[in-house]
């Protein structure tokens, strides 16, 4: 029987997360994000000279009384954030008990989507393994959360990983759907959830999204036994993506070599993300989802109105 990802208790915890998220965000109208455009928000930006046809409500009469010049107030426009959730569904994401890495990633994605929809942000979702699979298109309707949950409930971890190829394809598709987008505007916030266990690497895919002006958050989800393998003894290791297997005798020397390679890999990943301005977070499936999200919120990262 497949694990039930979402239940009434999880929804109640999402309500709690939404309340906490509001405490950790800047005050203001939900869903309004600063934009370089000029519009009619409540945040003053600058003045310009009055021109025929301008709305008289925005004339600054105090300036006119002092200088006898007609000027109008300009305000910062505000626009909804588009949050792109990208979930790795390759075979290695099926590891874990009682919670698989895929199930955990889905819960984190839905929690972020719930908070985003509460602020009227547009939330879309896609998955990738050997290829990109487009899921629910970005919408800001709060009922959209049920579409996202239903989609996640049907996901299965299968196939090989093609991290960079899939993310590059997503970047191209998003660009083709918004050909008129100004070069000064971001394409939105892309949150990628993956175990990052792809022998071909991850750098090219992240660079493809950065080139399309996405803000990036990379969330690495691992199983506790991947971070701390069980103590020594005979093991049968099987690659869920290639079906290859190998018997090993897990002794102290092998455990030490594994730990060294793992830490080297994680440090390299952290440094690469820092160098390229990518927010990187790592978690494992033993950490409650709400605890992880709250820690994320307290870091003051992209979860803000």
Secondary structure, DSSP 8 states (H G I E B T S, - for coil): -------HHHHHHHHHHHHHHHHHS-SSSTT-EEEEEEEEEEEEEEEEE--TT--GGGB-HHHHHHH---EEEEEEEEE--EEEEEEE-SGGGG--SSS-HHHHHHHHHHHHHHHHHHTT-EEEEEEESSSEEE-S--B--TTHHHHHHHHHHT----S---HHHHHHHHHHHHHHHTTT--TTS--EEEEEEE----TT-SHHHHHHHHHTTEEEEEEEEE-HHHHS---SEEEEEE-TTT--EEEEEE-HHHHHHHHHHHHHHHHHHHHHHHHTT-EEEEEETTS-HHHHHHHHHHTT-S---
